[in-house]
C-alpha cells in the first residue's frame, strides 16, 4: 500500500485500539501490505471484499467485527435466471429457474439489509436483463455497499447513469480471455468480448468503480493468460481485477478435475501479493489468497450468504445447498437456524470438500438440494478445530461454539 493509503486508514486502526487485540491489528496491518487500494469518489476501496472507507457500510462492518457477530458481510442475490450466454463454468447452471417481480425482489433486498449485510451483490443469470435493475440497486440504501456482476450485456450510457444515481458501489464485468475469439467461444456468443469492453468503458465514463473478473482455470494459470488479462485490465483503466477459482458447481458440477492443486492456488495467491506490492494498475483480488487459511478462509453460511432467483437460501453462491426459502419463512429465521451448522468460518472451501468426498451433488441434478439433503450433507463434513488466521486472531481467548477454546 502507498503511504497515502496508510494515512487514510490510520483512524480505523486507532478506533479499534482496546476493542480488538493488538495481535489482530498487527496481523491485519502486515497483510494490508499485499493490497493496492484505489481512491474513488472520495472513498478508499481496498478491494470489493470490503465496503469502501469512509461510508456507513464500512461503519456497520467495523461495528460487527468489534462485536464479533455472525453476520453475512456479503450476500449475493441472483435477481434473475435469464442470461443471453451459456458459459460452461456458470455457477447458476442447473439452478431452479425463475425471476421474481420487482416488489418481491425489493422485499428480499430489505430483509438482506436488515440482517446486517454490508455488501450486497447482484448476480444471476444476467442482472442487466431486468429493466428494473437500477430500482433494485437503489433499494439497497446507503448503509450497504452494492456490487453488480455482469457480462456487460445491455449496458448503455442511460442505464449506467441510472446505476450511478442508484449509488451502485461497483460494476464487475466478466472477462474470460484477452483474446476476442476465445472469450466469445467461452461465452457461447459472438460479439460478447466487444460488448464487455464497451460496458467497461461506459461504466468508467459514468464514474462507477469498475472491476473485471475471470475464472482462474488451470489453462489460464499455466499459459500466462492471467497476467495478460491483468495487462488488459490496466490498459482499460479499471480499478480492480477479481480472480475466482473454478469450483465444481452449477454447470461445472462434477468437473472435479478442474479444481486447482495447492500449488496452483498458491500461484494465484502469490500473483495477488506480488502485483499489488508494485502499487500500480488495478487492485488484484484473488480468491486463492483472500479465502485462504492465511486470511479469511471459507465464510459460507457464517459471513457469506446466497439467495437464488426463486428465493432459496444457500450458504454460498458456489454451494447449492438450500436451508429454506425466503418466500416461505423470514430470512432472519433461516439465517439463525443455519447458525447451528455454520457457527464459525472454516479452513478450505466447503464446496471443494464436498466434491472431493464424492458428495451427492451430481451432474444433471436439480439445484439447490432440498433442505433435508443439505443439512445431512453438511453434518457429514468435519470443519476441524483450526480457524483461518484472521479469525484465529480475532477470536483468540473467546469462548467458541462447537470448538475448543483457542489457547492464549
Secondary structure, DSSP 8 states (H G I E B T S, - for coil): --HHHHHHHHHHHHHHBTTB-HHHHHHHHHHGGG---EEETTEEES-TTS--BSSHHHHHHHHHHHTT----SEEEEE--S--S---TT-TTTTB------HHHHHHHHHHHHHTT-SEEEEESS-GGG-TTHHHHHHTT-SSSEEEEEE--TT--HHHHHHHHHTT--EEEEE---SSHHHHHHHHTSTTHHHHHHHHHHHHHHTT--EEEEEE--HHHHHTTHHHHHHHHHHHHT-SEEEEE---S-GGGTT-GGGS--HHHHHHHHHHHHHHHTTT-SSEEEEHHHHTSTTTT-B-BTTTEEEE-TTSEEEEETTEEEEEEETTTS-HHHHHHHHTTT-SS-BSS-HHHHHHHTT-S--TT--BSB-HHHHHHHHHH----S---HHHHHHTTTS--TTS-----
